């Protein structure tokens, strides 16, 4: 037969009474406070450094197949009238932004225009270089 084991009740320890600190605040000596210099935070970016490109002067009619966005980028390199744009030294993000601003490149049905501009740059960058429309300035 199995015998039931009884558990002994745990013994409770009494906490020792706390000793109170009786020093007065005026008797405590404090160290002199020195000014701390905390450097300003450095902004971290996740962007790649923008590569600079130069337009070679090649026309859009010199290649097949042509997509409307690709042709618009080539026309934008030729026709942008903004005084800050230099066709011999530009980055593709600036090119796409100015092309949209001047109406050369349309983005009618875009819900997220900044992501669409980045997609256009990433998609056509290598093709523009491979087909000889732009060269890297770096």
C-alpha positions as CSV (number, residue, x, y, z in Angstrom):
1,X,0.0,0.0,0.0
2,X,1.0,3.5,-0.7
3,X,1.5,5.8,2.2
4,X,0.7,9.4,2.0
5,X,3.6,11.8,2.7
6,X,2.9,14.9,4.5
7,X,4.8,18.1,3.7
8,X,6.2,20.1,6.5
9,X,5.1,23.8,6.6
10,X,7.8,26.1,5.3
11,X,9.5,28.1,8.0
12,X,9.0,31.8,7.5
13,X,12.1,34.0,8.0
14,X,11.4,37.4,9.6
15,X,13.0,40.3,7.8
16,X,15.5,42.2,9.9
17,X,14.4,45.7,10.8
18,X,16.0,48.5,8.7
19,X,18.4,50.8,10.3
20,X,17.5,54.4,9.7
21,X,20.1,56.9,8.5
22,X,20.3,59.8,10.9
23,X,22.9,62.0,9.1
24,X,21.6,65.4,8.3
25,X,21.7,66.6,4.7
26,X,23.9,69.6,5.5
27,X,26.7,67.4,6.8
28,X,27.0,65.3,3.6
29,X,29.8,66.5,1.4
30,X,29.1,66.5,-2.3
31,X,31.6,66.4,-5.2
32,X,31.8,69.6,-7.3
33,X,29.8,69.3,-10.5
34,X,31.7,69.5,-13.8
35,X,30.1,70.3,-17.1
36,X,29.7,67.3,-19.4
37,X,30.1,67.7,-23.1
38,X,27.8,65.4,-25.0
39,X,28.6,65.3,-28.8
40,X,25.7,65.9,-31.2
41,X,24.2,62.8,-32.7
42,X,25.4,61.8,-36.1
43,X,22.6,61.2,-38.5
44,X,22.8,57.8,-40.1
45,X,21.6,57.3,-43.6
46,X,20.7,54.1,-45.3
47,X,21.2,55.6,-48.8
48,X,24.0,54.7,-51.1
49,X,26.2,57.5,-52.2
50,X,24.8,59.1,-55.4
51,X,26.9,58.3,-58.5
52,X,27.4,61.2,-60.8
53,X,26.7,60.7,-64.5
54,X,27.4,62.6,-67.7
55,X,25.1,62.5,-70.8
56,X,26.9,61.4,-74.0
57,X,24.4,63.0,-76.4
58,X,23.1,59.7,-77.9
59,X,19.5,60.1,-79.1
60,X,16.5,57.9,-78.0
61,X,15.9,56.7,-81.6
62,X,19.2,54.7,-81.6
63,X,17.9,51.8,-79.5
64,X,15.1,49.2,-79.4
65,X,12.9,48.3,-77.5
66,X,11.9,51.6,-76.0
67,X,9.7,52.1,-73.0
68,X,8.0,55.4,-72.3
69,X,9.9,55.9,-69.1
70,X,13.2,55.2,-70.7
71,X,12.6,57.6,-73.6
72,X,11.4,60.2,-71.1
73,X,14.7,60.0,-69.2
74,X,16.6,60.5,-72.4
75,X,14.5,63.5,-73.4
76,X,14.8,64.9,-69.9
77,X,18.6,64.8,-70.1
78,X,18.3,66.9,-73.3
79,X,15.5,69.2,-72.4
80,X,15.6,70.1,-68.7
81,X,15.6,73.9,-68.4
82,X,16.4,74.1,-64.7
83,X,19.6,76.2,-64.2
84,X,20.8,73.9,-61.4
85,X,20.9,70.9,-63.8
86,X,24.1,70.2,-65.6
87,X,23.9,67.4,-68.2
88,X,27.7,66.7,-67.8
89,X,27.5,66.2,-64.0
90,X,24.2,64.9,-62.4
91,X,22.8,62.1,-60.4
92,X,19.8,60.1,-61.6
93,X,17.6,60.9,-58.7
94,X,17.9,64.6,-59.5
95,X,17.2,63.8,-63.2
96,X,14.0,61.9,-62.3
97,X,12.8,64.6,-59.9
98,X,13.3,67.4,-62.4
99,X,11.7,65.3,-65.2
100,X,8.6,64.8,-63.1
101,X,8.6,68.5,-62.1
102,X,8.8,69.7,-65.7
103,X,6.2,67.2,-67.0
104,X,8.6,65.2,-69.2
105,X,8.0,62.1,-67.1
106,X,4.5,61.4,-66.0
107,X,3.5,59.5,-62.9
108,X,-0.3,59.7,-63.1
109,X,-1.5,56.7,-61.1
110,X,1.2,56.5,-58.5
111,X,0.2,56.1,-54.9
112,X,3.8,56.4,-53.6
113,X,5.7,58.7,-55.9
114,X,9.0,58.7,-54.0
115,X,9.2,54.9,-54.2
116,X,8.3,55.0,-57.8
117,X,11.1,57.5,-58.6
118,X,13.6,55.3,-56.8
119,X,12.3,52.2,-58.7
120,X,12.8,54.1,-62.0
121,X,16.3,55.1,-61.1
122,X,17.2,51.5,-60.0
123,X,15.7,49.9,-63.0
124,X,17.1,52.1,-65.8
125,X,20.6,53.0,-64.3
126,X,22.5,50.0,-65.7
127,X,20.6,50.1,-69.0
128,X,21.5,53.8,-69.5
129,X,25.2,53.0,-68.9
130,X,25.2,49.8,-71.0
131,X,23.6,51.4,-74.0
132,X,25.9,54.4,-73.9
133,X,23.5,57.2,-73.0
134,X,25.4,58.1,-69.8
135,X,28.9,57.6,-68.4
136,X,30.0,57.7,-64.8
137,X,31.9,60.8,-63.8
138,X,33.5,59.3,-60.6
